[in-house]
Amino acid sequence: MSPGFESSEMAAVRALVAEMSPLGIAEAEPHTALVAELGFDSLGLVELLIVIEDRFGLPPLDDRELLGLERVADLEALVLAAQSQVPLR
C-alpha cells in the first residue's frame, strides 16, 4: 500500500468519525479521544464500525476490538490491519 493511499484512507476514516460524532464536531484528528472528546458510547462505536466495514469493504470486525479503541489513531490502525487481510479483487 502506498503512503498516499494510506493517508487518503485515513483522512476518509477521520472524516467519517467526525460525521458520525454525537457531538457534531467538524474535524477529528488522530489524537482525538473517541469517547471523551467525540461523545461516542459503546453503541455509537459499534455503529461506527459497521459503517466503516461497509464503506471500506472490510470483513466484519470483531466487536471485542472496541475494547482497545481510545483514540481516532486506534481506529485507523484497526482499519489498516483489517485492510491488509482483505484479498485483492
LINQUIVEN-V350621 format. One record per residue. RES is the residue in one letter. PHI is phi in radians with two decimals (none if undefined). Layout:
BEGIN
RES&PHI ; RES&PHI
END
This chain:
BEGIN
M&none ; S&-1.36 ; P&-1.03 ; G&-1.12 ; F&-1.10 ; E&-1.06 ; S&-1.25 ; S&-1.22 ; E&-1.14 ; M&-1.18 ; A&-1.10 ; A&-1.17 ; V&-1.09 ; R&-1.09 ; A&-1.13 ; L&-1.16 ; V&-1.05 ; A&-1.10 ; E&-1.07 ; M&-1.62 ; S&-1.05 ; P&-1.05 ; L&-1.55 ; G&1.13 ; I&-1.29 ; A&-1.49 ; E&-2.63 ; A&-2.01 ; E&-1.89 ; P&-0.95 ; H&-1.43 ; T&-1.23 ; A&-1.35 ; L&-1.12 ; V&-1.55 ; A&-1.15 ; E&-1.76 ; L&-1.84 ; G&1.46 ; F&-1.24 ; D&-1.93 ; S&-1.09 ; L&-1.15 ; G&-1.08 ; L&-1.20 ; V&-1.11 ; E&-1.06 ; L&-1.06 ; L&-1.07 ; I&-1.11 ; V&-1.13 ; I&-1.12 ; E&-0.98 ; D&-1.14 ; R&-1.12 ; F&-1.81 ; G&1.09 ; L&-1.62 ; P&-1.17 ; P&-0.95 ; L&-1.51 ; D&-1.27 ; D&-1.01 ; R&-1.14 ; E&-1.08 ; L&-1.08 ; L&-1.05 ; G&-1.67 ; L&-1.51 ; E&-2.04 ; R&-2.19 ; V&-1.02 ; A&-1.06 ; D&-1.14 ; L&-1.18 ; E&-1.05 ; A&-1.11 ; L&-1.11 ; V&-1.12 ; L&-1.05 ; A&-1.12 ; A&-1.18 ; Q&-1.12 ; S&-1.22 ; Q&-1.68 ; V&-1.43 ; P&-1.15 ; L&-1.17 ; R&-1.56
END
